[in-house]
Amino acid sequence: MSPLFFREITRNPWTFGLFPLPFLLALGFLGRGEGVGLVGLYSGLLLLLPPLVLALAVPLLASREEWAFLLGLPVGAFRGFGQGVLGIFLGLGLPLMPGLFLGAGFLGLSGKAALWLLLSGLGLLAFWVGLAALLSALTLEEKRALGLGFGLFGLLNILYGPLVVALAVRLKDYPLEGLLALALLLNPQEIHRVGLLASLKAPVLTGPMGYLVVERLGEVGPWLGFLYLAFSGLALALLGSLVFARRDR
């Protein structure tokens, strides 16, 4: 099933828009230093990569007609859906990886910084492919899954910071530390960003979100942030496969 979905996703010409994306983002951070370039590129990907992933992955994963045909093949629903998600991840990673290499080379990043850019891009891709898989399995309807996906994108990648900071300010006089910690943990993307910033030894760049993460969750290194991001994507994909398998019964 993975080769089938890999071919389907790579046949879409918009998939290869992921190749120039990091380079175009890198243009805005040329000559601003390695740390700013690395975190700036990751922050730019947070805004531009998720909508592309949702728009490309959901139509394949949420198609009732497609799955009605595919499940006639000798493959279980859980395994088939999971293999489809893997095929889409590999198909989207195919143009994204060289694009990240190109962006890193254009900015003149060191080997370590270039490695973190690649890992960050792959972790972000895994998270949103996993989220697309879960929403597709829950709805099996393209428009609803896309609507929910773009709503979550707006919440997690645009409104999340201001909302969490506002929550922290409002709760400062109340013993609701657990609620704030949960709000911080709900967005692995931001945890990873704070970990990247911490690795640069530049706390002035962390902002209020970085301060809240360190204050409530403790020090977060880049590896911990990356693993949390990547495994969140894997968990979402597995949960989506489980939901899909149960719906198929």
Disulfide bonds with the S-S distance in Angstrom:
none
